[in-house]
Amino acid sequence: MFSILIFLSAIIAANLLTQWQGPWITPVNALVLIGLDLSLRDRIHEKWHGNHLGPKMLGLICAGAAITYLLNRGAGMICLASVVAFAGALIVDSVVYQKLMHKSKLFRMNGSNIPSAITDSILFPSIAFGVFMPWIIILQATAKIGGGALWAWILTRKEF
């Protein structure tokens, strides 16, 4: 349950910070908050494995966007982008994570975070800001992969 609260809090914080500060904050969010969510998603994936994982994770993603919207109604496009990007990344992550089940937990987390971080990084800013921003996409993807690796390392050493 604690992992779920942290997951939701990170989504909401990233969305609100992006609405407040704009595209330039997204690489910072990517490193700290979204990197955490990518790794927590894998932890939640293991706990919910085979137990309606997709709908439950999509529900969490939508809840994060809904709470963001209730806190700041001006964040509508950020919320939409968040749901689409997280859902796309969730699909990619789940497929890759399952294919890596025979590997160590840290390898699975990082191996699935890389393609899901790239997916999220292309979708989110393109939808949120309505324009393709290659430098933001590259910075976000790099930060998410690095942040995800750091958080995966921390989370494999600490149980929540």
LINQUI-V344571 format. One record per residue. PSI is psi in degrees with one decimal (NA if undefined). D_CENTER is the distance of its C-alpha to the mean C-alpha in Angstrom with 2 decimals. Layout:
PSI;D_CENTER
PSI;D_CENTER
This chain:
-38.4;17.51
-40.0;16.66
-38.6;13.30
-42.4;12.55
-40.8;13.84
-43.6;11.86
-51.2;8.52
-44.0;10.05
-39.9;11.59
-40.5;8.71
-49.5;7.36
-45.9;11.08
-44.6;11.96
-43.5;9.70
-46.7;11.07
-40.3;14.50
-39.0;14.69
-42.2;13.92
-40.0;16.56
-43.5;18.92
-18.4;18.74
-168.1;17.76
-32.1;16.34
-25.1;17.60
-16.2;15.26
-35.5;12.05
-33.7;12.60
-47.4;13.21
-41.7;10.11
-43.7;8.24
-49.4;10.51
-54.5;10.64
-46.7;7.93
-34.7;4.57
-40.7;6.60
-46.5;7.46
-38.1;4.59
-41.7;4.52
-37.7;8.14
-35.0;8.66
-39.0;7.55
-38.3;10.33
-44.9;12.59
-38.8;12.37
-46.2;12.94
-38.8;16.09
-35.8;17.30
3.4;17.05
125.5;18.08
2.8;20.50
61.2;20.41
44.8;18.92
-52.3;15.43
-54.9;14.26
-37.1;15.81
-44.5;14.73
-40.7;10.97
-37.5;11.61
-42.5;13.68
-43.3;11.18
-46.0;8.89
-36.6;12.32
-42.4;13.54
-42.4;11.07
-41.4;12.18
-43.3;15.71
-41.4;16.00
-47.1;14.89
-40.4;17.53
-33.5;20.08
-28.3;19.74
97.4;20.02
-14.8;21.37
-5.6;21.19
22.8;17.41
-48.3;17.87
-34.5;16.64
-43.3;13.54
-45.6;12.88
-47.1;13.80
-39.7;11.67
-46.6;8.53
-48.0;9.74
-46.0;10.85
-45.1;8.03
-38.4;5.55
-44.7;8.94
-44.8;9.94
-34.9;7.28
-43.7;8.03
-49.6;11.61
-47.4;11.62
-46.1;10.01
-43.3;12.50
-49.2;15.35
-43.0;15.07
-43.9;14.50
-38.8;17.57
-20.2;19.57
14.5;19.09
-23.9;20.25
-3.5;23.47
172.7;21.88
158.9;21.13
-44.6;18.04
-41.2;17.02
-43.2;17.72
-46.1;15.76
-50.1;12.57
-39.2;13.08
-36.0;14.55
-26.3;11.74
-34.0;9.06
-57.3;11.39
-31.4;11.73
-33.5;8.21
-39.6;7.45
-44.6;10.68
-51.0;10.13
-41.6;7.23
-27.6;9.55
-45.4;12.51
-48.4;11.67
-59.8;10.23
-30.5;13.21
-39.3;15.65
-46.8;15.28
-39.1;14.78
-1.6;17.74
20.1;19.65
147.7;20.37
118.7;19.34
89.8;18.85
-41.9;19.08
-38.3;19.03
-41.4;15.93
-46.4;14.18
-45.4;15.75
-43.9;15.01
-48.6;11.30
-44.7;11.12
-44.8;13.48
-40.1;11.83
-41.2;8.40
-45.5;10.77
-46.6;13.02
-40.5;10.84
-40.0;9.24
-43.2;12.95
-48.1;14.20
-37.1;12.05
-42.9;12.85
-44.9;16.41
-46.0;16.54
-26.9;15.14
-11.9;17.59
-11.3;20.33
129.6;19.64
132.9;19.41
NA;17.79
